[in-house]
Every structure is written in C-alpha cells, then in structure tokens.
C-alpha cells in the first residue's frame, strides 16, 4: 500500500539525546487522527544519518505497533554504500511494513550505471516493494529517467518514486504508465505540479501540521478541481519552514505546539532567531 498523503516522520529526542518513544507514539496517533494515510520512517526528516541500527529498529517497531495497520509504513534503508543499505534492509525484512525507501547514493556521486547496479542488487535482495528517492539537492546526483525506466522494467518490486526534483517528466513515460508506477512529490511546494503531471500524491514534511490542507488539495484534484489558493499557501509555508535544513523548522513548530521537544542531533542545531521570528509570524 502507498498512501497519497504520506508524512516523512521526524524523530523526537529527549533532553538526554535519546529517542523519545512516548512522544513518537503520541505524534503518530495525532497524525492518524488527522487523516495521514502513510509514513516514511527513518528517512531524511528522521535525521536517519545520526541513528544507530538499534535505534532504527526501536523506531520501526514503535511505528508498526502504533499504526496497527491503519496506514502505510515505508522504511528508509538507503545509504551511499550498497552493503550497508542491504544490512538495513535485512533488519526490516521480516517486519510488517509496506515497503522500503531507497535514496540515490549521496556524496560518492555514482554514474547512472552505478546507480542502476546499486538499486538492481537491492531490489533483488528483498521481498518488499521499493520506492526510489531522487533528491539531487542532498545527494549531488540525479537519477535520470532512462535509468528509472530500466529499473522499472527489470525490477518488478520497484513500484514508486519520491521525486524531490523539479523535473516531473518521468510521470509522462510510457514505461511508468504501463507498469502503474507511482510518482510522489518529495517537495511540499510542488504538490499541485506533481498532480497536474500525473503524479500520485506526496511524501510531506508539512503534513505533520497541515495534513488536512494537503488532503483537501489532493481530494479536490481527484475531482478535477485545482485549488490554486491553497497550493499557493502551501508554497509559502514551505518557504518559511525550510529556510534552514529540514527537520529544524518543523521540529521548532512541533515543539511550539507542545507535541515534542525541538532537540536535534549534531551537526543539526535549532533554527536561528531570525527563522523563529519568520515561523512565528506565519504560524502564530
């Protein structure tokens, strides 16, 4: 199952820099009540690069128990090392999840053939469906349409793409259409553009706080109605919340609401005073 309004979950931490399991459970329950139909667990927004294997397992188990089949659960397992990605996949292979998110390898910037071999190997070593994650702003590399099409044709369990990238032409590919391959926006500010190009839905950070607005845009579009004013509001929210690296802004807002602490793990730090002022003006 792939949700249309999926949230890329943050990881709450205590003042002692420990995963705050209670806050995580409470957050997930709130989001389920708000209509979220899927979660990306241990992704970028979760500060996954700072999490140990044991912490990842605790987080995944907590989400599975709390969701209890009420929404889709996709777990981020991608790294810039194929062996390490495989190890992360194996840690959730026997868990009750809906799929695995695999990001384009970052920092080492492999060629298209290197990316193909990386994803091909991983796809053939898991029983779970896979969602590719194209986010060149963070990875320094772009997974090109031709490589995506090649993977779709040769890996039946590669079923979706989180496209945090302005080029949405992959949505118009005949290969994508023939295989019922789903493209989701990876940017909150690009939701309507993704839908208009044939995309399926969104993996959202702002869904932590305005999922009802996001769901309204998607539901209206399914009825051939474009809510341009609501989409423009979503774009403005994105500009404010992502003034600094994600998830710093969204954690600040969630802390303001009293839902969790705003603690982050180094090298991330809390948003600057100037950004706090900008967020406070918009989210009073």
N, C-alpha and C positions, 0 to 999 in steps of 0.2 A: 504494500500500500504506500502511495505517495500522497501526502497532503497538499492541498492548494495554498493553505495559509500556514506554512511551517515556520517555526521560530528557531533561530540559532541560539541556543541557550548559553547564558553566562554561567560561570562557576562562582558561587558565593564562597567567601573565605571568612574565617573568624579573625579576631584580633591577633590570635596566635599563629596565623598563616596556615590554618588547617581548613580543609574543605568543610563547609558548613552544611551538613546533610539536612538538618532540620529546615534551614532557610530554602534549600533547594527543593525539598518536598513541597513546602508551602507555596513557592513560586510556581511550580508545575501545576499544582491544584488550581491556583488563581487563573493560570493561562488556559487550562482545560475549561474552566467555567466561562472564560471569555471567548470560547469557540475555536481555539487553536486546534488544528487537526493533524499536526505533526511536529516533531522536534528533531533538530540536528544536535547531537550530543558529542562533546569532545571535538568541537570544530574550532575555528579561529576565535570566535567570540568567547569560547570557554577558556581562553589562554592555554590552549592544549599543549603548547611547547614547554610549559612550566610544570605540567602534571606528570607524576610518576605512573608507572604501569599499575601499581596497586590503587592509586587514586582514581585512575581512569575506570578500573573495574568497579570500585565503590560507587562512582557516579552513574555508570551504566546500570548497575543493579538497582540503584535507588530509583532511577527513572523508570525502569521496567516495572518495578513493584508499584510505583505511584500511578503510572499511566494505566496499568492493568487493562491493556487492550483498547483503550478509548481513543488513541491517536497513534499515528505512525512514529516509529523511532528509527532514526538513521544515525549511525555512529561514525565519526571521523576517524579514519585509520591511516590516512596518507601522510607520508613524510618525503624527504628527498633521498631516502635510502630504501630500495626495494625490499631488502632483507628485513629492515625494521618495520616497514609497512606490513609485511607478511606476518611478523610476530604480533603486531597489534590486531590484525585480522583474526589470527588464531585465538586470541584472548576472548573474542566475542563470537567465535564460530558456532558455539553450541547454545548461544543465548537467544531469547525470544525477541529478536529485533526484525525490522522490516528491510534493512539494507545497510550498506556501507558507503560512506562518502570518501572519495579519494581525490586529493588535491594534486594539481600539477606539481611535480617536484620543484622545489624552490632552491635558490642560491646557486646550485650547480648548473642550472640552465641547460638541460639536455636537448639534443636535437629532436626533431619530430620522430625519427626512427627510435631514438632512445625513449621518448615518451610512450610510443606505441608498445615497445617491448616491455616497459615497466607495467603499464596497465594491462597488457595481454597476460603477462605472468600472474599478476594478482587476481585478475578475473577468473583465471583457470585454476585458482587455488582457494576458492571459497564457494560455498553453496548459496550465498546471499546475493541478491541484486546489488548492483553498483551504480552510484551516481558520481559522475565525474565533476570536478570543481575547477573551473577556469577563472583565475583571478590574477591576471598579469601584474597588477599594481603591487601585489605582495610577492609573487613568485619570480618576477623578472623574465618570464617566458610565457608564450601564448600557445595553447593547444589549438592548432589550426583545424578548420572544418574538414579538410581531407583526412586528417588523422582521426578525427572523431568518427567520420563515416566508416573508415576502415575498421575501427574498433567495434562499432555497432554491428557491422557485417560479420565479424569474426569472433565476437564475444556475446553470446545471447543474453547473458546476465548483466550487461552494461545497458541500463534502461533509461537513464536520465542524465541531465547536465545542469549543474548550477552555474549560470553564466553571469559572473560579476565583471562584465566587459561590455562596452558599448556596441560591439558588432553582434547583431542578432540575426545575421543572415543564415545561420545554421538552421533556424526554425523553418526555412523555406526549402531545405534539402529534401529531395525525393527519398533518399535513404531514411531520413528521420521520419518522414510521413509513412513510409512503407512498414517501418518497424514499430510504429506507435511510440516512438522515443519522445520523452517529455523534457522540455526545456523550461527551467525555472529561473526567474530573475534572482540574481545574487545581490542586487542593489535596491534598497528601498525606494530610491528616487527614480528607478526605471521600470516600475511595475507596469504601468499602463502601456509603455512602449513594448514591453515584452509580450503582453497580452495581444496587442494590436498586430504583432508579428507572428502570432500563432503559438506563443508560449502558454504554458500550463498553469503557472502560479508563481509563488515566491518563497524563498528562504529569507526570512526577515529578522532584523535586529529590533526595529521599531515595534514589531509585533509584541514585544514584552509589555508595551504600554498602550498601543493603539490598534490592536488586532481587529477590533470591531470596525475601524475605519478601513483597514486593508480588506477585510472580508466584504465590506459594502462595495468597494470598487470592483472586486472580482465577481461578486454575485450580479452586480449591475451589468458588467461586461458580458457575462453569460447570457444576458437578455438583450444583447446588442445595444447597451446604453453605456456611453463613455462619461464618467464623472470627472470632468476636467478640473473643476474647482477642488475637489477632494484630492485629486492626484497632485495638483499644484501645492496643496497644503502638505502633502507627504514629502514632496521635494524640499520644501522649506524646512520641515522638521529634520530631514536628512542633513541638510547643510549645517544646522545648528548642532545636532548630536554628534556628527562625525567631524567636527572641527579639529579634534585630536583623535589619536588612534583608538579604534574600537578594541575593547569594550569600555574604555574610560568614561565616555559620555553617558552611555546607557546605565552603567553602574551608579553614576552620580545621581541620575534620575530615580532609579530604583531605591537608592538609599534615602533620597528626599521623601519618597512615599512611605518609608519605614518598612519596606519589604525585606531588606537585607542590608548588610554593610557595603560600603563602597571600596573595600580593600582590594588591591591588585597585587600581583606578584611582579617584582622587578624582572625585566627592565621597565615595565609599565608603571606609571605613577598617576596619582589623581589629576584630574583636569586642572588647568590653571585658573586663577581667579577671574581672568577675563572671559574664559569659556563658561565658567559657572554663571557669571552675570548674563551672558547671552542665553544660556539654557534657562535660567530663572525667569528671564523676560518672556520667553516663549512658553515655558511650562510652569506657569505661576500656580 
